[in-house]
Amino acid sequence: ISKRVVIFFLCYLVLVDGLRLNTGTDWLPYWGHFNSIDDPVPGSFEAEIGYNILVSFFANLAHGYTLLLLTIAFVVYFFVFYQAYRFGGGLISVFLLYATLTPYLGANRQMLALGVLTVSLPFVFKRQFVLFTAAVFVASLVHVSALLFIPVYFKEALKIPCSISLIIFTISVFEYESLMDSSNLLFSKI
């Protein structure tokens, strides 16, 4: 597959995701959050500080929700697809990956965190814990659930069997709710 085809496909996906209107899992809360970032309503949508900084930048300097969506789409698709292609998946993996990501249109914070987390994958294989942790930390500033990715580093390092990894992952998912409750202390709004 030529580089032009890949670039065209990436641009197409970014435009489809970034130019959507009133579409996605959390369209209204994110739209309201964008429009009230400087004057939040108590008890309304709350987000991590990294996402709030990004929204504030686009609301105050770039003046456009669509530009924010295009930027998020670019980061997500570029990094996720680049890593899928890079790690030997080829273009078929990229198409399958897109099919699995489509239901999450509108999950802005989660998808942006996923895009940032893919940057950490080479650090797992190169055994660069500090850089891996830094990437996970940055992703957690956008969505705290990114912290659930930390065990990936140790699974690879310790050669933990898949069955044990599945048990650890299941426990992590159940503990996620308590993490979300305590995250308000760590990642409060601006």
Disulfide bonds with the S-S distance in Angstrom:
none
